Structures are given as structure tokens and as C-alpha cells.
Amino acid sequence: MYLTDEEKRILDGEKGEIAQRSMSFLVEYGEAAGAERLIDIDGTVDVHPLADWIPQYAVTLDEVRELVKKGERFKVPTFANKPVAPGFIIDGWEKCGLPKNSDPEYRRKNMEALQPYIDMGMIPIFSCNYYLVSSFLPTVGQHCAWVESSAIPWANAILGARTNFDGCFHTAYLGKVPAYDMHLDENRRATVLVKCETELKSDIDYDLFGWAVGEAVDLEVPALVGIGKPTTSQLVKMNSALNTGGQVRMYHVPGLTPEAPTVEAAFQGNYQREISITRADLRRVYDKLNYATKEDVDFVYLGCPHYNIYDICRAAKLLEGKKCKTLLWIMTNPSSYQVAERMGLRKIIEDAGGVLLSGSCPGALLETPPMKVMATDSAKQNYYLTGMFYPEKLDVWYGSMEECINAAITGKWSSDWR
């Protein structure tokens, strides 16, 4: 890997041991990825605070505190994704019903551990889709370092910024990232045309479509045509499923993606093949994600990726005047949680027996509610939580928000989609 004179000096330790360790990480990471150089980040960084990528390059909390004392700050605008090491609930924790997460001392210690990162300049959004509420976003062509399944394609395809899955302390501290994959023009061109042969209307349609496309194209860059006019919620779901069912970091929707005003612009002469996604493909994914055998539901989870304020409004309307028989969690970002509280939505949800929470998800917590059968409207949560329970078996029902809330109210699963 080619390094500038300044980067060489950092690698030699001229800027201190933490900077040297961070540069060593970026160099080894870049060489493993085939990068020939580093790029200066002119966009933003998104980090899972306290998460360590590789132990020998980890920067400890005590070391971050020392950097703060020296007046050190992150080099670029840096935002907090949800905490994962450990994951804990930011808002609504008092009523979550979990031994650790309902303990005020546990929460206090975890929040205290995040303070040095905030002092370094990290903005405490604490959300997997922080890009919906951060109020500061990268623009077309800017180089970033983000994390999270739904966030990577959002940056690349919706904003036209450039990122791989590489947001971490090191990229934020040095303001640099290896130049490979989605940072390079030649890797962003579409290679496969994906024709949607069925009408996509609901959130679940876009979730299933994203998963089906991800499975079909894996690492390739698709150009999607015939997908209608998705809402923000539907785009978030589609992005999340694209990068869970497959590894789609970048896609093009002609007329929506900044780099693709037309189909021809998306491919730039790089067309390789064409596939179609039909209603049968969506049904196949739906059947794959539904593997519960009992109608009784123990736990209903909504909010992966985190619900936006309009999603919360919809859920509250479905719950108003009802009573839940089954534990219901609705997860959002801390910003939308505060808005929901002002609007009286939190009270509606709690009066129905549900719990509104922010800043985490069952897949990131060290503990989960007792359950054998879960219902969720998220293909991603379905996939991750099932894997985390292994080798124990978790039965999962997957469906729409409406079906999940009905399951919370009745205690049983039923589905019109099936």
C-alpha cells in the first residue's frame, strides 16, 4: 500500500502510539482488502461505540479518556450507532422487564462509559438508522466510513456518498479509510439488471424483495427497475434486507440514485446479466422466514431497523384502546422517542400494555425476554436473533406490522399474506 509522507510518519509513531496503532490497523485492513492507498474522509463516520474490530488494535476506554485530557478530537463528523459492547437500552429501560437493563446502576455505568467518546466529538444519536435523524449528512461523492446493514446501501445508493462497512474508532480518529470497493468509481457501476415483476405496495413487500434480490446477486451491484415509489420506511427495510439476504452495499434505482439518472448511466457499459423477481420469489422468502410451528406467541418485536416517528404513529393507532396479551416491544431512535413522548404516543402504547424503547435491539442486548416463539416484521431481526439463539431453537413468525400487533393483542399468530 502506498502511504503519503504524513501517513508514514503516523505509522512510525510521530503522532503518538494511539495514532500509530490506528494507522497500523488501517494499513493491514487495507492490504487485506486490496487497497492501494488511503483516502481522506470528507464525509462522516458512523461507529458502534465501544465495539472492537480486532483485539490487538483496540483502543481502550482508558486510552480514550487520556486522549480527551490531551484535547484530542475525532477528525471528522462522527455519529453513534447503537451501542453493542454491551448493547443496552437508552430510553424506556425502566419498563423493559429485563434484570440488567432495568437496573439504573447498569444503565448509568454504560452511559458513563460512552461519555469519553462524546467528549471526543461523537454525536450520541444511538441508532442503527441514525441517518434519518442526524440532521447532518454527507453529500454526493463524499467518502465516509459507516456501519450497519441498512446504512451502507443508504449512503451509497440514496445519498450518493461512498462507504464500505468500515466505521470505527480508527477511521474517525485519523479521518482516513482504505480506498477499495465502494470508494472506487469502477466498483460502483451496476452489473446486473433486476426487473421487479410484481407490484410492491406494503413494507413487507419491500422487505421480502430486498432479501430476494440480495440472495440472487450476493456481492454484485444491481440496478432495480419496476419497484414503484417506496416510502422512507420501505426503503430502509429494503436496504436492510438487501444487505442481510445478500451483501448488497450499493444498488441503483434509475431516477433516484444520484449516479443513475437512467439505466444506461447505472451500468456505464458494464451490463452483464438480467434477472427477474416475481411474487413467487417473495413467497419463497416469506416461507423461509416463517418457521414457527405454534400459533401461541411469547414476544412481539417491532423496530428493526429502528422505527421512525411515522412508524410509531401507525403502531400507536393500531394499539389505541386495545390490550396486549403478549409482551410487545417497539424500538426507535432516542430522537424519535422524545417526539413520540411529546405526541402522547408512548402513553397510548403503554396503556395497551406495550413498551416503547430506544437505542438498541434484542440482537444487541446481553439478555432477551423469555421466549420460545417470537413475531417480528423485520427479516433482519428474524435472521440475526435466530442465529444468536443457536443451538437453542427460536420459532419465528414473520409478517406485517399489523399482523404482529394483532399477535400481541390476541397472543396468537394469523396472517393474511400466508
C-alpha angles and dihedrals in degrees: 000000000000114000128191119238089258092051091049091053090052090050089050091055101255093133095044139277097286092052089046092051091047092050091048089054094049092048095050092042091048094048091050088052094047095249116159096199146357125262126217109240110237094169129050141299126225117198139183096228115233092010115132120209099193120006098224090057097041119129109218126225091247089054091051089051089053091051090053091052088054091053095251119159137182110274096227138030104290128192131194119240115198114302112256106170087084108354113216138167117265101192131020092023092134091072101034093102095223118128098227100033094048091053109101092208092055091051093045092054093048093048090047090054090056094053096085090056090050089049087053088058103268109150108226101228090137098195139119088224097039087146089078095060108019093100089212121075138167118257132228113307097008117137116237141169111223137162136204130073099258094039099059097058090039091059094044104037105027102032098028090228120134127246146138126200093283111110109138143128092277096055091046094046097049097029090226137111135183114267104237142110112359094014090068124076096225094057095051097064117106117253103179130043112220115199116198105216096183132063113257112210113144134052090253091054091058092043092053092042091053092051093047092050092046091053091048100048103025105179098000125107110245130201107216121210130176097029096128122218109318122199122233090263091051093048091051091052093046092049092049093050093045089058095043104041086043136353101266107160094164136026137163129231104185109237093018107054108075092227094049115059086153138018089252091054090052093057102033089199093312098112111145110160148344133229135179128221113208136184087262089060091053090049091050091054091044091054091048091054094048109072103141117121100190125070092212111096124206101186136017119201126190128174113063105160091026114275116252120224094268091053089053090050091053093048093048091051090054091049100043111121093002133109125223122228092187131052109268125194122188113189126199140156118280092249094055090042089062092048091048089053092052090049093052092244094123090056092050091051093046093045086057091052097257127123126229112207137170142207106025145041137220089261091061100042125094088226136035134196114272106271145151097175123039131183121204140163093216125091089196096053089046091056099042100043093047089053092049092053092053129148083031113071119243115190113215134195113198124196148111128321089254093053092047093050090047087054090052091051098044100029089230136090124241128159136196091192092061 
